[in-house]
Amino acid sequence: MQLTYLPVHFQNLTTSQLYQLLRLRAEVFVVEQNCVYQDLDDKDQQAIHLLGLTEDGRLAAYTRILEKGISYDDYASIGRVITAPFARGTGLGRPLMQESLRVLFRYYGAQTVKISAQAHLDKYYGSIGFKGIGDVYDEDGIPHRAMLYTPLPDSGKSAG
């Protein structure tokens, strides 16, 4: 499955795009993962929302990209990483994260990126270049692990 990636600042999202991304986040993080938590955390307004769209405009993959100082004092971050149920198993995860890193570096500069990854995805994120730090911890009833990605020092580009 081939996607078109569209990075959109919050204020430039259409109402349809906003609805699609919030619906997908609720569908996966709240309903599918049976995790009651406050998804709307006042960070969306400061984010770049990376929309992975199919040819017919369906939202198949998504991330929320935040500059340093919003989620973590010392790191930019990528979060709310989702592949829609209809698009799973089609190899979208790696290109989604690689594009997320490219967008983050393009808008905020090459820097170390921190994520809070579900612990069972530790090896997957490791294969992209993230390195686990610290112990596994509980986040909303799901085991997570902090991970860092450091871009190549001389190029300022994604190593993924």
C-alpha positions as CSV (number, residue, x, y, z in Angstrom):
1,M,0.0,0.0,0.0
2,Q,1.4,3.4,-1.1
3,L,0.6,6.4,1.0
4,T,0.9,10.2,0.5
5,Y,2.3,11.8,3.6
6,L,0.9,15.2,4.6
7,P,2.4,17.1,7.5
8,V,-0.1,19.6,8.8
9,H,0.2,22.1,11.6
10,F,-2.9,22.1,13.9
11,Q,-4.3,25.4,12.7
12,N,-4.1,24.2,9.1
13,L,-6.0,21.0,9.6
14,T,-9.4,20.9,8.0
15,T,-12.3,19.8,10.1
16,S,-12.5,16.6,8.2
17,Q,-8.8,15.8,8.8
18,L,-9.2,16.7,12.5
19,Y,-12.2,14.4,12.8
20,Q,-10.4,11.5,11.0
21,L,-7.3,11.7,13.2
22,L,-9.3,12.0,16.4
23,R,-11.6,9.2,15.4
24,L,-8.6,6.9,14.5
25,R,-6.9,7.7,17.8
26,A,-10.1,6.9,19.8
27,E,-10.7,3.7,17.7
28,V,-7.2,2.3,18.4
29,F,-6.0,3.7,21.7
30,V,-9.3,3.8,23.6
31,V,-11.6,1.2,22.1
32,E,-9.2,-1.4,20.6
33,Q,-6.6,-1.3,23.4
34,N,-9.4,-0.9,26.0
35,C,-7.5,2.0,27.6
36,V,-9.4,4.8,29.2
37,Y,-7.2,7.9,29.1
38,Q,-7.4,11.6,28.2
39,D,-6.2,11.6,24.6
40,L,-6.9,15.3,24.2
41,D,-4.0,16.6,26.3
42,D,-3.6,20.2,24.9
43,K,-0.6,19.2,22.9
44,D,-2.4,18.8,19.6
45,Q,-2.5,22.6,19.1
46,Q,1.3,22.7,19.2
47,A,1.9,19.7,16.9
48,I,2.6,18.8,13.4
49,H,0.1,16.1,12.5
50,L,1.6,13.6,9.9
51,L,-1.3,12.1,7.9
52,G,-0.6,9.0,5.9
53,L,-3.4,9.0,3.2
54,T,-4.4,6.4,0.7
55,E,-5.2,7.3,-2.9
56,D,-8.8,7.8,-2.0
57,G,-8.0,10.0,1.0
58,R,-8.5,7.6,3.8
59,L,-6.3,8.0,6.9
60,A,-4.2,4.9,7.0
61,A,-1.3,6.0,9.3
62,Y,-0.7,8.9,11.6
63,T,1.8,10.4,14.1
64,R,1.9,13.5,16.2
65,I,5.2,15.4,16.1
66,L,6.2,17.8,18.9
67,E,9.1,20.1,19.2
68,K,11.5,20.0,22.2
69,G,9.9,21.3,25.4
70,I,6.3,20.1,24.9
71,S,6.3,16.5,25.9
72,Y,9.9,16.4,27.2
73,D,12.0,19.3,28.4
74,D,15.2,18.1,26.6
75,Y,13.8,16.3,23.5
76,A,11.5,16.6,20.6
77,S,9.1,13.7,20.3
78,I,6.9,11.6,18.1
79,G,3.8,10.1,19.5
80,R,0.3,8.8,18.9
81,V,1.8,6.4,16.3
82,I,-1.0,4.6,14.5
83,T,-1.6,2.3,11.6
84,A,-5.4,2.0,10.9
85,P,-6.8,-1.5,11.3
86,F,-7.6,-1.7,7.6
87,A,-4.0,-1.0,6.7
88,R,-2.1,-3.2,9.2
89,G,0.2,-5.9,7.8
90,T,1.0,-3.8,4.7
91,G,4.4,-2.6,5.8
92,L,3.4,1.0,6.6
93,G,5.0,1.3,10.1
94,R,8.6,1.7,9.1
95,P,8.0,4.3,6.4
96,L,5.7,6.2,8.7
97,M,8.4,6.5,11.4
98,Q,11.0,7.3,8.8
99,E,8.8,10.1,7.4
100,S,8.0,11.3,10.9
101,L,11.8,11.7,11.6
102,R,12.3,13.5,8.3
103,V,9.4,15.9,9.0
104,L,10.6,16.5,12.6
105,F,14.2,17.3,11.4
106,R,12.9,19.5,8.6
107,Y,10.8,21.7,10.9
108,Y,12.7,21.6,14.1
109,G,16.3,20.7,13.1
110,A,18.3,17.5,13.6
111,Q,18.2,16.5,17.2
112,T,17.7,13.6,19.6
113,V,14.1,12.4,19.6
114,K,12.4,10.7,22.5
115,I,9.4,8.4,22.3
116,S,7.3,6.5,24.9
117,A,7.0,3.1,23.1
118,Q,4.8,0.2,24.0
119,A,7.3,-2.3,25.5
120,H,6.4,-5.1,23.1
121,L,7.5,-2.9,20.2
122,D,11.0,-2.4,21.7
123,K,12.7,-4.5,19.0
124,Y,10.7,-2.9,16.2
125,Y,11.7,0.7,17.2
126,G,15.2,-0.6,17.8
127,S,15.3,-1.7,14.1
128,I,14.6,1.9,13.1
129,G,17.4,3.3,15.3
130,F,15.8,4.0,18.6
131,K,17.6,2.8,21.8
132,G,15.7,2.0,25.0
133,I,16.6,3.9,28.1
134,G,15.6,3.1,31.7
135,D,13.1,0.5,32.9
136,V,9.7,-0.5,31.5
137,Y,7.0,1.5,33.2
138,D,3.2,1.5,33.2
139,E,1.5,4.2,31.1
140,D,-2.3,4.0,31.2
141,G,-2.2,0.3,32.1
142,I,0.1,-0.6,29.2
143,P,3.9,-1.4,29.7
144,H,6.0,1.3,28.0
145,R,9.7,2.1,27.6
146,A,11.4,5.4,26.9
147,M,13.5,5.3,23.7
148,L,15.9,7.8,22.1
149,Y,16.8,8.3,18.4
150,T,19.9,10.3,17.6
151,P,20.5,11.4,14.0
152,L,23.7,10.8,12.2
153,P,26.1,13.5,13.5
154,D,27.5,14.9,10.2
155,S,24.5,14.8,7.9
156,G,21.6,15.9,10.1
157,K,19.5,13.3,8.4
158,S,17.6,10.3,9.6
159,A,19.6,7.2,10.0
160,G,16.4,5.1,9.4
